[in-house]
Amino acid sequence: MFEPGFPAVDPPDGPASATATDGAGYVQATVLPGGRLHALYVSPHAMYDLTADQLATACLEAVVKAQTRRFDVSPFQP
């Protein structure tokens, strides 16, 4: 399995900003509190290891995970 070394991404401070990676670790996505994509990093290894369809799936997976995770990071605890 590929071990990613993602560069630092500085998302805006906020409790609902979230970052997630795809299952294989090729793509990292950061979304803002409103759900907009802030940053998408694709590992250079993805170009050699994945087909175009696999890369598209990895990108979507990372974005969806990040969007879902922003709801899990809430400043309000019941």
C-alpha positions as CSV (number, residue, x, y, z in Angstrom):
1,M,0.0,0.0,0.0
2,F,1.2,3.5,-0.8
3,E,2.1,5.7,2.2
4,P,1.2,9.3,1.3
5,G,3.3,12.2,2.2
6,F,0.8,15.0,1.7
7,P,2.1,18.6,1.7
8,A,0.7,20.9,4.4
9,V,-2.6,22.3,3.4
10,D,-3.8,25.3,5.5
11,P,-7.6,25.1,5.7
12,P,-9.3,28.1,7.2
13,D,-9.8,27.7,10.9
14,G,-13.1,26.4,11.8
15,P,-14.6,23.5,13.6
16,A,-16.4,22.2,10.6
17,S,-13.5,22.2,8.1
18,A,-12.4,18.6,7.4
19,T,-9.7,16.7,5.6
20,A,-9.9,13.1,4.4
21,T,-8.1,10.7,2.1
22,D,-9.3,8.0,-0.2
23,G,-9.0,4.4,1.0
24,A,-5.7,3.8,-0.8
25,G,-4.2,7.1,0.2
26,Y,-3.6,8.6,-3.2
27,V,-5.9,11.6,-2.9
28,Q,-6.5,14.1,0.0
29,A,-9.4,16.5,0.1
30,T,-10.1,19.4,2.4
31,V,-13.6,21.0,2.5
32,L,-14.7,24.3,4.1
33,P,-17.5,24.6,6.6
34,G,-20.0,25.3,3.9
35,G,-19.1,22.2,2.0
36,R,-17.0,23.8,-0.7
37,L,-13.8,22.1,-1.7
38,H,-10.8,24.0,-0.4
39,A,-7.9,21.8,-1.6
40,L,-7.4,18.6,-3.5
41,Y,-4.0,16.9,-3.5
42,V,-3.3,14.0,-5.9
43,S,-0.2,12.0,-5.2
44,P,2.2,11.8,-8.1
45,H,2.2,8.0,-7.7
46,A,-1.5,8.0,-8.7
47,M,-0.4,8.7,-12.3
48,Y,1.5,5.5,-12.5
49,D,-0.6,3.2,-10.3
50,L,-4.2,4.1,-11.2
51,T,-6.2,4.3,-14.4
52,A,-8.2,7.4,-15.1
53,D,-11.4,5.8,-13.8
54,Q,-9.7,4.6,-10.6
55,L,-8.3,8.1,-10.1
56,A,-11.7,9.7,-10.6
57,T,-13.2,7.3,-8.1
58,A,-10.4,8.1,-5.6
59,C,-11.1,11.8,-5.9
60,L,-14.8,11.4,-5.4
61,E,-14.2,9.1,-2.4
62,A,-11.9,11.6,-0.7
63,V,-14.2,14.6,-1.3
64,V,-17.3,12.6,0.0
65,K,-15.4,11.5,3.1
66,A,-14.3,15.0,3.8
67,Q,-17.8,16.4,3.4
68,T,-19.2,13.7,5.6
69,R,-16.4,14.2,8.2
70,R,-17.2,17.9,8.6
71,F,-20.5,17.0,10.2
72,D,-18.7,14.7,12.6
73,V,-16.5,17.5,13.8
74,S,-19.0,19.7,15.6
75,P,-18.3,22.2,18.3
76,F,-21.5,21.3,20.0
77,Q,-21.4,18.1,22.1
78,P,-24.8,16.8,23.4
